[in-house]
Amino acid sequence: MAELMKLEEVADYLRVAEKTIYRLVDKRGIPAIRVGHQWRFDKAAIDIWLHQNSTDTKVRVTKK
């Protein structure tokens, strides 16, 4: 059974502002399901999306 999260919950889960989630939904950048007038987010789909869209960044520190 899928675990659906509300917008507030997914914003908390991803540690971003709710406005950021709205922007991602508008750009279809995050997997979301419309239930009535509210957005719902499948936790498993969010985890997959997060893994696929994460970037491995390496920081290079140099001495002066």
PyMOL Python script that loads the backbone (N, CA, C, O; Angstrom):
from pymol import cmd

cmd.read_pdbstr("""\
ATOM      1  N   MET A   1       0.836  -1.183   0.000  1.00  0.00           N
ATOM      2  CA  MET A   1       0.000   0.000   0.000  1.00  0.00           C
ATOM      3  C   MET A   1       0.883   1.249   0.000  1.00  0.00           C
ATOM      4  O   MET A   1       1.851   1.327   0.757  1.00  0.00           O
ATOM      5  N   ALA A   2       0.559   2.197  -0.823  1.00  0.00           N
ATOM      6  CA  ALA A   2       1.348   3.413  -0.954  1.00  0.00           C
ATOM      7  C   ALA A   2       1.100   4.338   0.237  1.00  0.00           C
ATOM      8  O   ALA A   2      -0.025   4.487   0.714  1.00  0.00           O
ATOM      9  N   GLU A   3       2.179   4.946   0.693  1.00  0.00           N
ATOM     10  CA  GLU A   3       2.065   5.930   1.765  1.00  0.00           C
ATOM     11  C   GLU A   3       2.035   7.316   1.127  1.00  0.00           C
ATOM     12  O   GLU A   3       3.038   7.784   0.588  1.00  0.00           O
ATOM     13  N   LEU A   4       0.875   7.965   1.195  1.00  0.00           N
ATOM     14  CA  LEU A   4       0.724   9.280   0.593  1.00  0.00           C
ATOM     15  C   LEU A   4       0.959  10.363   1.639  1.00  0.00           C
ATOM     16  O   LEU A   4       0.455  10.293   2.760  1.00  0.00           O
ATOM     17  N   MET A   5       1.736  11.362   1.243  1.00  0.00           N
ATOM     18  CA  MET A   5       2.035  12.476   2.132  1.00  0.00           C
ATOM     19  C   MET A   5       1.364  13.739   1.604  1.00  0.00           C
ATOM     20  O   MET A   5       1.178  13.902   0.398  1.00  0.00           O
ATOM     21  N   LYS A   6       1.008  14.620   2.517  1.00  0.00           N
ATOM     22  CA  LYS A   6       0.467  15.923   2.154  1.00  0.00           C
ATOM     23  C   LYS A   6       1.631  16.829   1.763  1.00  0.00           C
ATOM     24  O   LYS A   6       2.795  16.505   1.999  1.00  0.00           O
ATOM     25  N   LEU A   7       1.298  17.962   1.167  1.00  0.00           N
ATOM     26  CA  LEU A   7       2.315  18.914   0.740  1.00  0.00           C
ATOM     27  C   LEU A   7       3.199  19.343   1.909  1.00  0.00           C
ATOM     28  O   LEU A   7       4.420  19.409   1.771  1.00  0.00           O
ATOM     29  N   GLU A   8       2.601  19.627   3.035  1.00  0.00           N
ATOM     30  CA  GLU A   8       3.368  20.058   4.205  1.00  0.00           C
ATOM     31  C   GLU A   8       4.336  18.962   4.655  1.00  0.00           C
ATOM     32  O   GLU A   8       5.472  19.241   5.037  1.00  0.00           O
ATOM     33  N   GLU A   9       3.872  17.721   4.603  1.00  0.00           N
ATOM     34  CA  GLU A   9       4.696  16.602   5.036  1.00  0.00           C
ATOM     35  C   GLU A   9       5.880  16.380   4.098  1.00  0.00           C
ATOM     36  O   GLU A   9       6.994  16.125   4.557  1.00  0.00           O
ATOM     37  N   VAL A  10       5.647  16.477   2.788  1.00  0.00           N
ATOM     38  CA  VAL A  10       6.746  16.275   1.843  1.00  0.00           C
ATOM     39  C   VAL A  10       7.741  17.430   1.927  1.00  0.00           C
ATOM     40  O   VAL A  10       8.941  17.219   1.752  1.00  0.00           O
ATOM     41  N   ALA A  11       7.266  18.637   2.190  1.00  0.00           N
ATOM     42  CA  ALA A  11       8.172  19.777   2.375  1.00  0.00           C
ATOM     43  C   ALA A  11       9.058  19.546   3.597  1.00  0.00           C
ATOM     44  O   ALA A  11      10.259  19.812   3.560  1.00  0.00           O
ATOM     45  N   ASP A  12       8.463  19.057   4.666  1.00  0.00           N
ATOM     46  CA  ASP A  12       9.224  18.715   5.872  1.00  0.00           C
ATOM     47  C   ASP A  12      10.218  17.596   5.586  1.00  0.00           C
ATOM     48  O   ASP A  12      11.378  17.663   5.993  1.00  0.00           O
ATOM     49  N   TYR A  13       9.755  16.574   4.887  1.00  0.00           N
ATOM     50  CA  TYR A  13      10.571  15.403   4.555  1.00  0.00           C
ATOM     51  C   TYR A  13      11.796  15.798   3.729  1.00  0.00           C
ATOM     52  O   TYR A  13      12.894  15.292   3.960  1.00  0.00           O
ATOM     53  N   LEU A  14      11.607  16.694   2.777  1.00  0.00           N
ATOM     54  CA  LEU A  14      12.707  17.129   1.910  1.00  0.00           C
ATOM     55  C   LEU A  14      13.448  18.338   2.474  1.00  0.00           C
ATOM     56  O   LEU A  14      14.452  18.778   1.912  1.00  0.00           O
ATOM     57  N   ARG A  15      12.951  18.869   3.581  1.00  0.00           N
ATOM     58  CA  ARG A  15      13.560  20.025   4.245  1.00  0.00           C
ATOM     59  C   ARG A  15      13.645  21.242   3.333  1.00  0.00           C
ATOM     60  O   ARG A  15      14.682  21.896   3.228  1.00  0.00           O
ATOM     61  N   VAL A  16      12.526  21.524   2.679  1.00  0.00           N
ATOM     62  CA  VAL A  16      12.421  22.707   1.825  1.00  0.00           C
ATOM     63  C   VAL A  16      11.120  23.430   2.171  1.00  0.00           C
ATOM     64  O   VAL A  16      10.265  22.890   2.874  1.00  0.00           O
ATOM     65  N   ALA A  17      10.984  24.641   1.676  1.00  0.00           N
ATOM     66  CA  ALA A  17       9.761  25.411   1.908  1.00  0.00           C
ATOM     67  C   ALA A  17       8.611  24.835   1.080  1.00  0.00           C
ATOM     68  O   ALA A  17       8.828  24.237   0.027  1.00  0.00           O
ATOM     69  N   GLU A  18       7.412  25.022   1.563  1.00  0.00           N
ATOM     70  CA  GLU A  18       6.225  24.556   0.836  1.00  0.00           C
ATOM     71  C   GLU A  18       6.147  25.214  -0.537  1.00  0.00           C
ATOM     72  O   GLU A  18       5.710  24.586  -1.501  1.00  0.00           O
ATOM     73  N   LYS A  19       6.559  26.451  -0.632  1.00  0.00           N
ATOM     74  CA  LYS A  19       6.544  27.174  -1.908  1.00  0.00           C
ATOM     75  C   LYS A  19       7.428  26.463  -2.935  1.00  0.00           C
ATOM     76  O   LYS A  19       7.104  26.438  -4.122  1.00  0.00           O
ATOM     77  N   THR A  20       8.531  25.893  -2.485  1.00  0.00           N
ATOM     78  CA  THR A  20       9.423  25.145  -3.379  1.00  0.00           C
ATOM     79  C   THR A  20       8.708  23.917  -3.941  1.00  0.00           C
ATOM     80  O   THR A  20       8.854  23.596  -5.120  1.00  0.00           O
ATOM     81  N   ILE A  21       7.951  23.244  -3.109  1.00  0.00           N
ATOM     82  CA  ILE A  21       7.203  22.065  -3.567  1.00  0.00           C
ATOM     83  C   ILE A  21       6.157  22.488  -4.590  1.00  0.00           C
ATOM     84  O   ILE A  21       5.986  21.814  -5.606  1.00  0.00           O
ATOM     85  N   TYR A  22       5.448  23.601  -4.340  1.00  0.00           N
ATOM     86  CA  TYR A  22       4.479  24.108  -5.314  1.00  0.00           C
ATOM     87  C   TYR A  22       5.155  24.390  -6.656  1.00  0.00           C
ATOM     88  O   TYR A  22       4.603  24.073  -7.710  1.00  0.00           O
ATOM     89  N   ARG A  23       6.333  24.977  -6.618  1.00  0.00           N
ATOM     90  CA  ARG A  23       7.058  25.280  -7.857  1.00  0.00           C
ATOM     91  C   ARG A  23       7.446  24.006  -8.596  1.00  0.00           C
ATOM     92  O   ARG A  23       7.346  23.941  -9.821  1.00  0.00           O
ATOM     93  N   LEU A  24       7.885  23.003  -7.860  1.00  0.00           N
ATOM     94  CA  LEU A  24       8.244  21.729  -8.484  1.00  0.00           C
ATOM     95  C   LEU A  24       7.026  21.051  -9.097  1.00  0.00           C
ATOM     96  O   LEU A  24       7.120  20.454 -10.169  1.00  0.00           O
ATOM     97  N   VAL A  25       5.899  21.139  -8.432  1.00  0.00           N
ATOM     98  CA  VAL A  25       4.660  20.563  -8.969  1.00  0.00           C
ATOM     99  C   VAL A  25       4.272  21.285 -10.259  1.00  0.00           C
ATOM    100  O   VAL A  25       3.901  20.647 -11.245  1.00  0.00           O
ATOM    101  N   ASP A  26       4.358  22.618 -10.248  1.00  0.00           N
ATOM    102  CA  ASP A  26       4.018  23.399 -11.448  1.00  0.00           C
ATOM    103  C   ASP A  26       4.893  23.029 -12.638  1.00  0.00           C
ATOM    104  O   ASP A  26       4.414  22.994 -13.771  1.00  0.00           O
ATOM    105  N   LYS A  27       6.159  22.755 -12.396  1.00  0.00           N
ATOM    106  CA  LYS A  27       7.101  22.410 -13.466  1.00  0.00           C
ATOM    107  C   LYS A  27       7.101  20.912 -13.766  1.00  0.00           C
ATOM    108  O   LYS A  27       7.862  20.432 -14.606  1.00  0.00           O
ATOM    109  N   ARG A  28       6.230  20.184 -13.060  1.00  0.00           N
ATOM    110  CA  ARG A  28       6.184  18.720 -13.165  1.00  0.00           C
ATOM    111  C   ARG A  28       7.547  18.107 -12.869  1.00  0.00           C
ATOM    112  O   ARG A  28       7.963  17.128 -13.489  1.00  0.00           O
ATOM    113  N   GLY A  29       8.221  18.709 -11.908  1.00  0.00           N
ATOM    114  CA  GLY A  29       9.549  18.249 -11.534  1.00  0.00           C
ATOM    115  C   GLY A  29       9.543  17.253 -10.402  1.00  0.00           C
ATOM    116  O   GLY A  29      10.588  16.701 -10.055  1.00  0.00           O
ATOM    117  N   ILE A  30       8.385  17.013  -9.822  1.00  0.00           N
ATOM    118  CA  ILE A  30       8.289  16.092  -8.693  1.00  0.00           C
ATOM    119  C   ILE A  30       7.040  15.230  -8.898  1.00  0.00           C
ATOM    120  O   ILE A  30       6.004  15.748  -9.316  1.00  0.00           O
ATOM    121  N   PRO A  31       7.116  13.940  -8.614  1.00  0.00           N
ATOM    122  CA  PRO A  31       5.940  13.088  -8.806  1.00  0.00           C
ATOM    123  C   PRO A  31       4.846  13.427  -7.793  1.00  0.00           C
ATOM    124  O   PRO A  31       5.070  13.382  -6.583  1.00  0.00           O
ATOM    125  N   ALA A  32       3.673  13.765  -8.298  1.00  0.00           N
ATOM    126  CA  ALA A  32       2.561  14.157  -7.432  1.00  0.00           C
ATOM    127  C   ALA A  32       1.250  13.628  -7.987  1.00  0.00           C
ATOM    128  O   ALA A  32       1.115  13.388  -9.187  1.00  0.00           O
ATOM    129  N   ILE A  33       0.300  13.454  -7.103  1.00  0.00           N
ATOM    130  CA  ILE A  33      -1.037  12.972  -7.457  1.00  0.00           C
ATOM    131  C   ILE A  33      -2.041  14.009  -6.964  1.00  0.00           C
ATOM    132  O   ILE A  33      -1.953  14.480  -5.831  1.00  0.00           O
ATOM    133  N   ARG A  34      -2.979  14.353  -7.811  1.00  0.00           N
ATOM    134  CA  ARG A  34      -4.014  15.320  -7.423  1.00  0.00           C
ATOM    135  C   ARG A  34      -5.195  14.544  -6.843  1.00  0.00           C
ATOM    136  O   ARG A  34      -5.782  13.701  -7.522  1.00  0.00           O
ATOM    137  N   VAL A  35      -5.537  14.828  -5.595  1.00  0.00           N
ATOM    138  CA  VAL A  35      -6.686  14.209  -4.941  1.00  0.00           C
ATOM    139  C   VAL A  35      -7.632  15.340  -4.560  1.00  0.00           C
ATOM    140  O   VAL A  35      -7.380  16.081  -3.610  1.00  0.00           O
ATOM    141  N   GLY A  36      -8.709  15.462  -5.303  1.00  0.00           N
ATOM    142  CA  GLY A  36      -9.610  16.590  -5.083  1.00  0.00           C
ATOM    143  C   GLY A  36      -8.903  17.879  -5.456  1.00  0.00           C
ATOM    144  O   GLY A  36      -8.455  18.055  -6.589  1.00  0.00           O
ATOM    145  N   HIS A  37      -8.809  18.769  -4.495  1.00  0.00           N
ATOM    146  CA  HIS A  37      -8.137  20.045  -4.729  1.00  0.00           C
ATOM    147  C   HIS A  37      -6.761  20.099  -4.074  1.00  0.00           C
ATOM    148  O   HIS A  37      -6.163  21.170  -3.966  1.00  0.00           O
ATOM    149  N   GLN A  38      -6.260  18.949  -3.639  1.00  0.00           N
ATOM    150  CA  GLN A  38      -4.986  18.934  -2.934  1.00  0.00           C
ATOM    151  C   GLN A  38      -4.009  17.978  -3.599  1.00  0.00           C
ATOM    152  O   GLN A  38      -4.410  17.006  -4.240  1.00  0.00           O
ATOM    153  N   TRP A  39      -2.728  18.264  -3.440  1.00  0.00           N
ATOM    154  CA  TRP A  39      -1.681  17.409  -3.962  1.00  0.00           C
ATOM    155  C   TRP A  39      -1.290  16.384  -2.914  1.00  0.00           C
ATOM    156  O   TRP A  39      -1.243  16.678  -1.720  1.00  0.00           O
ATOM    157  N   ARG A  40      -1.009  15.176  -3.382  1.00  0.00           N
ATOM    158  CA  ARG A  40      -0.501  14.105  -2.521  1.00  0.00           C
ATOM    159  C   ARG A  40       0.763  13.556  -3.174  1.00  0.00           C
ATOM    160  O   ARG A  40       0.923  13.606  -4.394  1.00  0.00           O
ATOM    161  N   PHE A  41       1.651  13.035  -2.343  1.00  0.00           N
ATOM    162  CA  PHE A  41       2.950  12.574  -2.814  1.00  0.00           C
ATOM    163  C   PHE A  41       3.210  11.183  -2.256  1.00  0.00           C
ATOM    164  O   PHE A  41       3.162  10.971  -1.044  1.00  0.00           O
ATOM    165  N   ASP A  42       3.486  10.235  -3.150  1.00  0.00           N
ATOM    166  CA  ASP A  42       3.804   8.869  -2.751  1.00  0.00           C
ATOM    167  C   ASP A  42       5.238   8.851  -2.247  1.00  0.00           C
ATOM    168  O   ASP A  42       6.161   9.220  -2.972  1.00  0.00           O
ATOM    169  N   LYS A  43       5.424   8.421  -1.002  1.00  0.00           N
ATOM    170  CA  LYS A  43       6.746   8.451  -0.375  1.00  0.00           C
ATOM    171  C   LYS A  43       7.770   7.641  -1.167  1.00  0.00           C
ATOM    172  O   LYS A  43       8.909   8.079  -1.325  1.00  0.00           O
ATOM    173  N   ALA A  44       7.387   6.479  -1.660  1.00  0.00           N
ATOM    174  CA  ALA A  44       8.313   5.641  -2.434  1.00  0.00           C
ATOM    175  C   ALA A  44       8.718   6.343  -3.730  1.00  0.00           C
ATOM    176  O   ALA A  44       9.886   6.305  -4.116  1.00  0.00           O
ATOM    177  N   ALA A  45       7.759   6.985  -4.402  1.00  0.00           N
ATOM    178  CA  ALA A  45       8.052   7.706  -5.646  1.00  0.00           C
ATOM    179  C   ALA A  45       8.959   8.906  -5.370  1.00  0.00           C
ATOM    180  O   ALA A  45       9.835   9.220  -6.177  1.00  0.00           O
ATOM    181  N   ILE A  46       8.752   9.577  -4.235  1.00  0.00           N
ATOM    182  CA  ILE A  46       9.597  10.706  -3.858  1.00  0.00           C
ATOM    183  C   ILE A  46      11.023  10.225  -3.595  1.00  0.00           C
ATOM    184  O   ILE A  46      11.982  10.879  -4.005  1.00  0.00           O
ATOM    185  N   ASP A  47      11.167   9.097  -2.918  1.00  0.00           N
ATOM    186  CA  ASP A  47      12.504   8.550  -2.647  1.00  0.00           C
ATOM    187  C   ASP A  47      13.230   8.209  -3.947  1.00  0.00           C
ATOM    188  O   ASP A  47      14.421   8.489  -4.080  1.00  0.00           O
ATOM    189  N   ILE A  48      12.527   7.610  -4.903  1.00  0.00           N
ATOM    190  CA  ILE A  48      13.123   7.272  -6.197  1.00  0.00           C
ATOM    191  C   ILE A  48      13.494   8.547  -6.946  1.00  0.00           C
ATOM    192  O   ILE A  48      14.593   8.649  -7.492  1.00  0.00           O
ATOM    193  N   TRP A  49      12.587   9.516  -6.974  1.00  0.00           N
ATOM    194  CA  TRP A  49      12.830  10.799  -7.643  1.00  0.00           C
ATOM    195  C   TRP A  49      14.034  11.497  -7.033  1.00  0.00           C
ATOM    196  O   TRP A  49      14.873  12.044  -7.748  1.00  0.00           O
ATOM    197  N   LEU A  50      14.115  11.476  -5.710  1.00  0.00           N
ATOM    198  CA  LEU A  50      15.219  12.123  -5.012  1.00  0.00           C
ATOM    199  C   LEU A  50      16.548  11.456  -5.366  1.00  0.00           C
ATOM    200  O   LEU A  50      17.548  12.135  -5.601  1.00  0.00           O
ATOM    201  N   HIS A  51      16.550  10.142  -5.400  1.00  0.00           N
ATOM    202  CA  HIS A  51      17.770   9.401  -5.750  1.00  0.00           C
ATOM    203  C   HIS A  51      18.195   9.687  -7.190  1.00  0.00           C
ATOM    204  O   HIS A  51      19.381   9.875  -7.462  1.00  0.00           O
ATOM    205  N   GLN A  52      17.242   9.719  -8.100  1.00  0.00           N
ATOM    206  CA  GLN A  52      17.550   9.956  -9.512  1.00  0.00           C
ATOM    207  C   GLN A  52      17.995  11.382  -9.787  1.00  0.00           C
ATOM    208  O   GLN A  52      18.758  11.621 -10.723  1.00  0.00           O
ATOM    209  N   ASN A  53      17.534  12.327  -8.993  1.00  0.00           N
ATOM    210  CA  ASN A  53      17.832  13.732  -9.239  1.00  0.00           C
ATOM    211  C   ASN A  53      18.899  14.310  -8.319  1.00  0.00           C
ATOM    212  O   ASN A  53      19.200  15.502  -8.377  1.00  0.00           O
ATOM    213  N   SER A  54      19.465  13.469  -7.476  1.00  0.00           N
ATOM    214  CA  SER A  54      20.535  13.977  -6.617  1.00  0.00           C
ATOM    215  C   SER A  54      21.820  14.017  -7.428  1.00  0.00           C
ATOM    216  O   SER A  54      22.042  13.197  -8.319  1.00  0.00           O
ATOM    217  N   THR A  55      22.639  14.965  -7.105  1.00  0.00           N
ATOM    218  CA  THR A  55      23.915  15.089  -7.805  1.00  0.00           C
ATOM    219  C   THR A  55      25.033  14.825  -6.817  1.00  0.00           C
ATOM    220  O   THR A  55      25.005  15.280  -5.673  1.00  0.00           O
ATOM    221  N   ASP A  56      25.994  14.094  -7.278  1.00  0.00           N
ATOM    222  CA  ASP A  56      27.182  13.873  -6.460  1.00  0.00           C
ATOM    223  C   ASP A  56      28.128  15.027  -6.726  1.00  0.00           C
ATOM    224  O   ASP A  56      28.760  15.099  -7.779  1.00  0.00           O
ATOM    225  N   THR A  57      28.215  15.913  -5.777  1.00  0.00           N
ATOM    226  CA  THR A  57      29.101  17.050  -5.948  1.00  0.00           C
ATOM    227  C   THR A  57      30.336  16.851  -5.099  1.00  0.00           C
ATOM    228  O   THR A  57      30.265  16.398  -3.957  1.00  0.00           O
ATOM    229  N   LYS A  58      31.443  17.191  -5.669  1.00  0.00           N
ATOM    230  CA  LYS A  58      32.699  17.106  -4.946  1.00  0.00           C
ATOM    231  C   LYS A  58      33.216  18.512  -4.741  1.00  0.00           C
ATOM    232  O   LYS A  58      33.235  19.332  -5.659  1.00  0.00           O
ATOM    233  N   VAL A  59      33.624  18.765  -3.541  1.00  0.00           N
ATOM    234  CA  VAL A  59      34.146  20.075  -3.210  1.00  0.00           C
ATOM    235  C   VAL A  59      35.658  19.998  -3.253  1.00  0.00           C
ATOM    236  O   VAL A  59      36.279  19.080  -2.718  1.00  0.00           O
ATOM    237  N   ARG A  60      36.213  20.975  -3.898  1.00  0.00           N
ATOM    238  CA  ARG A  60      37.670  21.029  -3.994  1.00  0.00           C
ATOM    239  C   ARG A  60      38.173  22.168  -3.127  1.00  0.00           C
ATOM    240  O   ARG A  60      37.819  23.328  -3.338  1.00  0.00           O
ATOM    241  N   VAL A  61      38.989  21.832  -2.164  1.00  0.00           N
ATOM    242  CA  VAL A  61      39.532  22.827  -1.235  1.00  0.00           C
ATOM    243  C   VAL A  61      41.000  23.021  -1.566  1.00  0.00           C
ATOM    244  O   VAL A  61      41.774  22.066  -1.631  1.00  0.00           O
ATOM    245  N   THR A  62      41.363  24.272  -1.771  1.00  0.00           N
ATOM    246  CA  THR A  62      42.766  24.580  -2.061  1.00  0.00           C
ATOM    247  C   THR A  62      43.296  25.536  -1.026  1.00  0.00           C
ATOM    248  O   THR A  62      42.564  26.372  -0.496  1.00  0.00           O
ATOM    249  N   LYS A  63      44.572  25.405  -0.742  1.00  0.00           N
ATOM    250  CA  LYS A  63      45.224  26.294   0.204  1.00  0.00           C
ATOM    251  C   LYS A  63      45.802  27.476  -0.549  1.00  0.00           C
ATOM    252  O   LYS A  63      46.239  27.347  -1.692  1.00  0.00           O
ATOM    253  N   LYS A  64      45.799  28.609   0.093  1.00  0.00           N
ATOM    254  CA  LYS A  64      46.394  29.799  -0.490  1.00  0.00           C
ATOM    255  C   LYS A  64      47.656  30.168   0.224  1.00  0.00           C
ATOM    256  O   LYS A  64      48.301  31.154  -0.132  1.00  0.00           O
TER     257      LYS A  64
END
""", "prot")
cmd.dss("prot")
cmd.show_as("cartoon", "prot")
cmd.util.cbc("prot")
cmd.orient("prot")
